[in-house]
Amino acid sequence: MVRRTKEEAQATRAQILDAAEQVFHSQGVSRASLAEVAKAAGVTRGAIYWHFENKIDLFQAMLERLRLPLEELARASESEDEPDPLGCMRELLIKALTRLASEPQTRRTHDILRYKCEYTGELLGLRERMQALSAECDQRIAKALSNAVGKGQLPAELDCQRAAVCLHAYMEGIEANWLLVPSFDLAAQAPALVDTVLDMLRSPALRRVPIG
């Protein structure tokens, strides 16, 4: 009986997240209320508060669903035991773009994040969480790049922190621009787009300046 209850709770949580995604996408995060999310999910507001502390917590859980399918590849690229960290990173970035192009749920969630979320009022705290998430992403990318340097896949003098910022910004820009104007086949071009930024990592402009 306990196991069944846990399964039901997980199903309700997923139902709430699905409803939040639809409501946030149609109304914007700032304008949407938890009462509207509850109505769309077919649950009470109490059910939402049982699973989520507030709208910010609900929003972050919705974003976390995007990360989970790619987490294994991300961890592989960050592992010093991985023999091909750059290959793992390439696969990770290609999958991120192809999922955006081919999965409606992924596309809606990214659209909410880029264009339907204002960091004002009750969402001021969300800005701080997103800043922390962005900084964590930069550090994880830098770790993966450092592993690739250690395996001889990238130049030994690569400034991994600066390169991570550039790679992160490139991917964010591709995603944001395509969501606004989806004028090309993102899935088909994903490998070439990713190879472009990986080639950039070999640029002398991203090398550390020698001391002395």
N, C-alpha and C positions, 0 to 999 in steps of 0.2 A: 504493500500500500504506500509506503514512504517513497519507494522508487517511482511509482506512478505519479505521485504528487510532484516530485521533482521534474519529471518529464512534462507534466502539465504546466508547471511554472516556466520552464524553458520555452514551451510553445507560446505561452502568453507573452513572454518577454519579446520573442521574435515577432509576434503579431503587433505589439506596440511599436517596435522599431520600424516595421513595414508601414504602419499607419503614419508615424512621425515623418518618415521620408516623403510620403505622398502629400501630407499637409504642409510641411516645410517647403516643398517644391512648388505647390500651388499658391501659397500665401506669403512665403518668405518666413524666415525664422523669427524675426522680431514681432511680426503681426500675429503669428500663430499662437494659440493658447493650448495649454495642456488639456483643457476641457474639450477642445476640438479634436485633439489627438485621441483622447479617450473615446469620443463618439465615433470617430473613424475606425478605431480598433474594436469597438463593441465591448469596451470594458468600462469600469468606473475610474474616476480620478484616483481613488484610493489604490487601485491596482497599479496605476502608473507610479505612484509614490512608494509602493512596496518594492518596485524594481529600480526606480531612479530617484535620485535626491531632488532634482529640479530639471529645468529645460536644458541647462548647460550639460548636465550629466547625461541626459537623453541624447543630446546632439553628439557628444563625444563618443557615446556607445555606437551611434550610427556610423561615425567615421571609422571606429575600430573594426567594424565589419569589413571595411575595404582593405585593411592591413593584414588581416589574418591569413587569407589565402596566399599571400606573398611572403609571409614571415619566414618560412623555411628557407627560401632562397636568400633572403636578406641575411639570415644568420649564417648561412653557408659562406657567403662572400666575406663575412666578418671574422670567420674562424681561421686561425693561423694554421690549422690542420688541413684546410681546403687546398688541394693542389692547383685549382683553376679559379681563383677568386674573381678575376676579370670576366671569365666566361659566365660565372654565376651572376655577376652584376649585369652583364649584357642580357642574359635570359630574363632577369628580374625586370629590367627597364622595358624590354619588348613586351613582356606579359602585362605590365602596367598600362601601356598604351593600347594593346589589343583588347584588354578587358574594358577600357574606357570606350572603345569604339563598338564593341560587340555586346556588352551587357547593359541593358536598360537601367538596372538598379545602380550599377557603378556610375553610369553617366548622370543619372539624376542626383546622386549624392555629391558628385564633383560639381555639378551645376549649382547646387545649394551652397556649397562651400565657397565657390568663386563669385557667384552673382546674386545670391539670395540671402545673404547673412550680413547684418550690420552689427558691428561691435559697439552698441550703444545700450543705455538703460540696463535692463537685467542681464544683458549679454556682455557687459564690460569684462566680467571675469573670464569669459570665453577667449578674449583676446590674449590674456596672459597664458592660458592653456595652449593656445595655438602657437604662441611665441616659443613656449617650452618645447612643443612638439617639433617645431621647425629647427630649433637648435639641436635637439636630439637627432633629427634626421641628418643634419650636417655632420655631426660627430660620427654617426654610423657609416655614412658615405666615406668620410675621411679614413675610418678604420679599414674599410674594404679596399680603398685605394692604397693604403699603406701595405696591406697584405699583398696586393698585386705588385707593388714595388719590390717587396721582399722576394717574390717569386720570379722577378726579372721580367714581368709583363709590362711594366711602365718604367719610365726613366728614373734612375736612382735619385736625381735631384728634384723630383716632382714635389712641389709645395702642396701637400695633401689637403691641408685646411682650405687654402685658396681654391684649389681644384674642386673640392667638395661644394663650395659655395657656387662656383660656376656651373657645375653639373646639375645641382639642385635647381638653380634659377632657370637653366635651359629646359629641364623637364617640366617645371611649373609653367613656363611660358608656352611650350608646345600644347600642354593640356588646356590652359586657359584660352589661348587663341583658337584652338580647334572647337572648343565648346561654344565660343561666341560665333565663329564662322566656320562650320564644318564643311569646308569647300573641297576637301580631298579625302581619299580613302586612307584613313589613319591606320587601320589594321595592316593594309598592304604596304604602307610606307614605314611602318614602325621599325623594321630592322635597319633600314637606311638612315632613319633619323637617329637611332641609337648609335649606330656606327659613326655617325658624324660627330657626336659629342665625345665618344671614346677616342676618336682620332685627335680631337682638340686637346685631350689630356697629354698628348705627346708634344704639344707646342712649347718652344723655348720660353714663351712668355709666362708659362706656369712653373718654370724652374726656380728653385731657391737661388738667391744671389749669393755667390761664394763670399765668405768672410776673409778679409785680408788681401 
